[in-house]
Amino acid sequence: MALRPSPRRALAVVTVTIGLIATLAPAAHARLLDPPARCGPRATASRVAQGGHGRVVEPLRVPRRDPVAKWLARREADGTLEAVRAGVAGTSRVSVPVAFHVITRGPTYREGHVPMEQIEAQIDVLNDSFAGRTGGAKTPFRFELLSVDYTQRPGWFSLGPGTGGERAMKEALRVGGPETLNIYTAKLTQLLLGWATFPWDVDAEPTYDGVVLLYSSLPGGSAAPYNEGDTGTHEVGHWVGLYHTFQGGCAEPGDEVDDTAPEASPAFRCPTGRDTCTGGGPDPIENFMDYTDDACMYAFTPGQSERSVTAWIAYRG
């Protein structure tokens, strides 16, 4: 559909805070759309999509030993593991403030200027997905839009993971602490739909923390069939500590979650009945952490909820 961005002033950076509009001075930093892309040296997780051809996707680069498992082992050693487990089980709500950063090349939608209604719809998608309203398990995460800023910067608009542009963008725009979700939208290189950082990296590089999305993947965007907002859900899943469902293939420990069936490779489109690992059950093609079309994915599992809350307590709480 044709999108008509609302008129805006010709300023390099405009920040809209809920209940307040403030103008800032100009600032001084996966899923694939067709062929596979490599994760950059700093992009820890990405969502890719493909155009129907059988292709090999480079595995997600993750630590040799899972940081969440290591953190739990330390809690067991110091005698606090039961208290941690009780805290995870008793967490009914985690409020996540969201700072939305829109990078544009100009004032039109094709130049990245996504309208506010798409940003608000993306927040609705996150809340529906993480609350289990789409059919999956309920998690305690609830997302509240804190601020929106529009930055007209052509040098940042065509953005790649691990680049100087990504670093400069994030250093200029990122707000809040480890509990604040910073989302950046732009036109991404390497045919990527998005990428994200993991929670255990936030202490080492706090300004780098956040999620990057292809601007046209927001709900109502032009990146069909990836335009229902689930790239956002997928990348925020990484941001709270979840791996891809196909992490590690059929071998243990896979994605470190017991109730997601093992999967030998990412699923594309919506291959109902796909089963790539012997004895594990059908592939979890409906899971937000796979690579299927937005219309196919609708669920997190209780195990993913538990892991994400544990990671939150360990690294963001």
C-alpha positions in Angstrom: 0.0 0.0 0.0 1.1 3.6 -0.5 2.4 5.2 2.6 2.2 8.9 3.3 4.6 10.0 6.0 3.3 12.9 8.0 4.9 16.3 7.4 7.9 17.0 9.5 10.4 19.8 10.0 13.6 19.7 8.0 15.7 18.8 11.0 18.4 16.2 11.2 17.1 14.8 14.5 13.6 15.1 16.0 12.8 13.3 19.3 9.2 12.6 20.3 8.9 11.6 23.9 5.5 10.3 25.1 3.8 13.4 26.5 6.6 15.6 25.3 8.1 16.7 22.0 11.7 17.9 22.0 13.9 19.0 19.1 17.6 18.0 19.3 20.6 19.3 17.4 22.0 17.1 14.6 24.0 14.2 15.9 28.1 14.4 14.9 26.4 3.2 14.5 19.5 -12.4 11.1 17.1 -13.0 8.7 18.0 -12.6 4.9 15.9 -11.5 2.0 17.5 -13.9 -0.4 21.2 -15.1 -0.3 22.9 -15.9 3.1 24.6 -13.1 4.9 27.4 -13.3 7.5 27.0 -11.9 10.9 29.4 -9.0 11.3 32.1 -9.1 14.1 29.8 -7.2 16.4 26.4 -8.4 15.3 25.7 -11.3 17.6 22.4 -12.4 16.2 20.5 -11.8 13.0 17.3 -12.8 11.3 17.5 -13.7 7.6 14.9 -14.6 5.0 15.2 -16.2 1.6 13.3 -16.1 -1.7 12.4 -19.8 -1.9 15.7 -21.3 -3.0 17.5 -23.9 -0.9 20.5 -22.0 0.6 22.9 -22.6 3.5 22.8 -20.0 6.2 25.8 -19.4 8.3 25.2 -20.5 11.9 24.7 -17.9 14.6 27.9 -17.2 16.4 27.5 -17.8 20.1 29.9 -18.3 23.0 31.4 -21.8 23.3 29.7 -22.2 26.7 26.3 -20.6 27.2 26.6 -17.6 29.5 23.2 -18.2 31.1 24.2 -21.8 32.0 27.5 -20.4 33.4 25.7 -17.8 35.5 23.3 -20.5 36.9 26.3 -22.7 37.8 27.8 -19.9 39.8 24.5 -19.4 41.6 24.5 -23.1 42.5 28.1 -22.9 43.7 27.3 -19.9 46.0 24.1 -21.5 47.3 21.7 -19.0 45.8 20.3 -21.1 42.9 17.0 -21.9 44.7 16.4 -18.2 45.4 17.1 -17.4 41.7 14.7 -20.1 40.6 12.0 -18.8 42.9 12.6 -15.3 41.6 12.2 -16.5 38.0 9.0 -18.4 38.8 7.6 -15.4 40.7 8.3 -12.8 38.0 4.9 -11.8 36.7 5.8 -8.6 34.9 8.9 -7.0 33.4 8.3 -3.5 32.1 10.7 -2.7 29.2 11.0 1.0 28.1 11.5 1.2 24.4 13.5 4.0 22.7 12.8 3.9 18.9 15.4 5.4 16.6 14.4 5.9 12.9 17.3 6.5 10.5 16.2 8.1 7.3 17.7 9.3 4.0 14.9 11.8 3.5 11.3 12.6 4.3 9.5 9.8 2.4 8.7 6.3 3.4 11.0 4.9 0.7 13.8 6.9 2.4 13.1 5.2 5.7 10.7 7.7 7.2 8.3 5.2 8.8 5.1 6.7 10.2 4.3 6.7 13.9 1.4 4.3 13.4 3.8 1.6 12.2 6.0 2.2 15.3 3.1 2.0 17.6 1.9 -1.2 15.7 5.4 -2.7 16.3 5.0 -2.1 20.0 1.6 -3.8 19.9 3.1 -6.8 18.1 5.8 -7.2 20.7 3.3 -7.0 23.5 0.9 -9.5 21.8 3.7 -11.9 21.0 5.4 -11.8 24.4 2.1 -11.9 26.3 1.1 -15.1 24.5 -1.9 -13.5 22.8 -0.9 -15.0 19.4 -1.1 -18.5 20.7 2.3 -19.2 22.4 3.4 -19.2 26.0 3.0 -16.1 28.1 6.1 -14.3 29.1 6.2 -11.5 31.6 7.7 -8.9 29.2 5.6 -5.8 28.5 7.0 -3.1 26.2 6.2 0.6 26.8 7.2 3.2 24.1 9.4 5.7 25.8 10.6 7.9 22.9 10.9 8.1 19.1 13.5 10.1 17.2 14.0 10.6 13.5 17.5 11.1 12.3 18.1 12.1 8.7 21.6 10.8 8.0 22.2 9.2 4.6 25.6 7.8 5.8 23.8 5.7 8.4 20.7 4.8 6.3 22.4 1.9 4.4 23.5 0.1 7.5 25.6 -3.1 8.0 26.3 -5.1 11.1 29.6 -4.4 12.8 30.4 -1.3 10.8 31.6 2.1 11.8 28.2 3.5 10.8 26.4 1.2 13.3 28.8 2.2 16.1 28.5 5.9 15.4 24.7 5.7 15.2 24.4 3.9 18.5 27.0 6.1 20.3 25.0 9.1 19.2 21.5 7.9 19.8 21.3 5.2 22.4 19.6 6.1 25.7 18.9 4.4 29.0 20.5 1.5 30.8 20.6 -2.2 30.2 16.8 -2.4 30.9 16.0 0.0 28.0 15.3 -1.6 24.6 16.8 0.6 21.9 15.4 -0.2 18.4 17.0 1.3 15.3 15.4 1.1 11.8 17.2 1.7 8.6 17.8 0.2 5.1 20.0 -2.8 5.9 22.8 -4.2 3.8 23.5 -7.9 3.1 19.8 -8.4 2.6 19.4 -8.6 6.3 16.0 -8.2 8.1 17.6 -7.4 11.4 20.2 -8.2 14.1 20.5 -7.8 17.9 22.9 -8.0 20.8 22.7 -10.6 23.6 22.1 -9.5 27.2 25.5 -10.9 28.5 27.4 -8.4 26.3 25.8 -5.3 27.7 28.3 -4.7 30.5 31.3 -4.9 28.1 29.7 -2.6 25.5 26.7 -0.8 26.9 26.4 1.7 24.1 26.3 -1.1 21.5 23.3 -2.8 23.1 20.1 -2.9 21.1 18.1 -4.2 18.1 18.4 -3.1 14.5 15.5 -3.7 12.1 14.9 -3.2 8.3 12.5 -0.3 8.3 10.1 -2.0 5.9 9.7 -5.0 8.2 7.5 -3.0 10.6 3.8 -3.9 10.5 2.3 -2.6 7.3 5.7 -2.1 5.7 6.7 -3.1 2.2 8.9 -6.1 3.0 6.2 -8.8 2.5 6.1 -11.6 3.7 8.2 -10.1 6.5 6.1 -7.1 7.2 3.9 -8.1 10.2 6.4 -7.1 12.8 7.8 -10.5 13.7 11.4 -9.6 12.8 11.1 -7.2 15.7 9.8 -10.1 17.9 12.6 -12.4 16.7 15.3 -9.9 17.4 14.0 -8.9 20.8 14.0 -12.6 21.6 17.7 -12.5 21.0 18.0 -9.3 23.1 16.4 -11.1 26.1 18.7 -14.1 25.7 17.1 -16.6 23.2 19.0 -18.4 20.5 17.6 -19.6 17.2 15.6 -22.8 17.4 18.1 -24.4 15.0 21.1 -23.4 17.1 23.5 -26.4 17.1 21.4 -28.4 14.7 20.2 -31.8 16.0 23.0 -32.0 18.7 22.6 -31.2 22.3 22.3 -28.7 23.9 20.9 -26.9 20.9 19.2 -23.7 21.8 19.5 -24.4 25.6 15.7 -24.8 25.9 14.2 -28.2 26.5 10.8 -27.7 25.1 11.8 -26.5 21.6 12.2 -29.5 19.3 15.7 -29.7 17.8 16.0 -28.5 14.2 18.8 -29.3 11.8 18.6 -26.0 9.9 16.5 -22.9 9.6 13.0 -23.2 8.1 11.8 -20.8 5.5 8.3 -20.0 4.3 6.0 -22.3 6.3 6.9 -25.9 5.7 4.2 -27.6 7.8 5.2 -31.1 9.0 9.0 -30.5 8.5 11.0 -32.8 10.7 14.8 -32.6 10.3 16.0 -34.3 13.6 15.2 -37.9 14.4 13.1 -38.5 17.5 12.7 -34.8 18.5 9.3 -34.2 17.0 8.3 -31.8 14.2 10.4 -28.7 13.7 9.2 -25.7 15.6 8.4 -23.7 12.5 5.8 -21.7 14.4 8.4 -20.4 16.9 9.5 -16.8 16.8 13.1 -17.9 16.9 13.0 -19.7 13.6 13.3 -18.1 10.1 9.8 -18.7 8.7 7.5 -16.1 7.2 5.8 -13.7 9.7 2.4 -15.3 9.1 3.8 -18.7 10.1 5.5 -17.8 13.4 3.3 -17.1 16.5 4.8 -18.8 19.6 7.3 -18.8 22.3 7.5 -21.8 24.7 7.4 -21.9 28.5 11.0 -22.9 28.4 11.9 -19.9 26.4 10.0 -17.7 28.8 11.9 -19.2 31.7 15.3 -18.7 30.0 14.6 -15.1 29.0 13.5 -14.2 32.5 16.6 -15.8 33.9 18.8 -13.9 31.5 17.0 -10.7 32.4 17.7 -11.2 36.1 21.3 -12.1 35.4 22.2 -9.3 33.0 19.5 -6.6 32.8 17.5 -6.6 36.0 
